[in-house]
Amino acid sequence: MPAVLPAVAEQLFRDIRKTYQETAQIPDDLLIALRFVFGACAVQALDLVDQRSVTCLSSPSGRKAFQVIGASGSLYTCFTSCHYCPCPAFAYTVLRRNDGLLCKHILAVCLCEAMGVTRMQSASDEQMTALLSGTLL
Amino acid sequence: MTDVLTHMFTNFMSRADSSKDLKVIPPAPAQCGVLVVGEQNLGRSVLLLAAVTAACRLSVKVVFFAQTQIQSLPVSLQKCVPSLSPESLKELLQQVAGLHESTNTFPVPPSLIIVDRLEDFLRGPADESHGVEQSRAAHLSALLCDTATFLTGLLEQQTSSPAPCRVIASYKPKEQSGEFSVSDQVLDTLDRYFQVRCTLDQDRSYKAAAAGLQEVWHIYFSGTGITLDPCAEDTEVKPGLAQEWQLSIYPDGLVWFGAEELPSPDPR
């Protein structure tokens, strides 16, 4: 399974973006579709969205990375261009068992971006390098 | 995404075969890179040739990461292909993650990132669980892809004829009783991120030995990145001429390199 989302998931995020811009809510049919495509982690990801757990960090070079505060309070740095999260669920469910498209943290980032509710924060270029390389958690 | 390697293979074909030039397809921006899978020494030769070809013939800015320093290149070529020698995975991650910083000091960002022998960086102690190594492979691959995506955006802004930033890395799968393991979970993880695989497959058949050849290698592309190529329908690749090459090494040191033709599909 490649590290890009299937077209049906991409279309779902486009529909959520359009509907949320127009009505400021996600209707039931799209929530059901989310649950159908992403399984149990859809509800957990929506919880993270509600708690505004997703922050987009950007540095003067223009480089961006997303940080998600997990349910346990742990901080995860996620890549969205090719899907990576350092959480145990991503390592086990996605990488090892190949049993899911994403973990709840990456899904929360995708949803926050679609809904336009991502928190923004600045970081220096050096901080960004440390963040991306996993040496700054 | 295979444009650099295709260009290189086509140019290094023996003269009789070079008339069958393949059209070089520029890679689609969303696609990440090529994973060269096979024996280490040939893998490094492929990467070095790709780096030199890209830098000298395609005027592409290259950055080359290898744990063991390259000493076989002439000094003039070493200037074209700047190499970095991170000693550990942590250092490699920091150097790749720091490529966005160099964009503040260098006028043009690199458009080809090469990493030699991923396995040297990824493998941990023998008693380590597979999951840890898989996670390391995912982090490094994702960082390479994310960095390429970022640099592609910069190249689009800065240059008049933008080309995406490509990634080429080499990996030797774990061996089981002299053969490459078919169930290498790290390779499965790398395949998630590198959507084209360039396999270096040594022909150990009786036919190769009977022909008096010292070594025969089959080199071919595979993976989802090839079928996903939006330009694929416009290519001038002739039916029956697959993207597969053969390297033959004779006992007297003579080397032959050329395209391998596969049988044409049945017109029925």
Interface residues (C-beta under 8 A of the other chain):
Chain A: M1 P2 A3 V4 S59 P60 S61 G62 R63 K64 F79 S81 C82 H83 Y84 P86 F90 A91 Y92 L95 R96 N98 D125 E126 M128 T129 A130 L131 L132 S133 G134 T135
Chain B: A30 C32 K90 L93 Q94 V96 A97 G98 H100 E101 T103 N104 H130 G131 Q134 S135 A138 H139 S141 A142 L143 C145 D146 T147 T149 F150 G153 L154 Q185 D188 T189 R192 Y193 Q195 T224
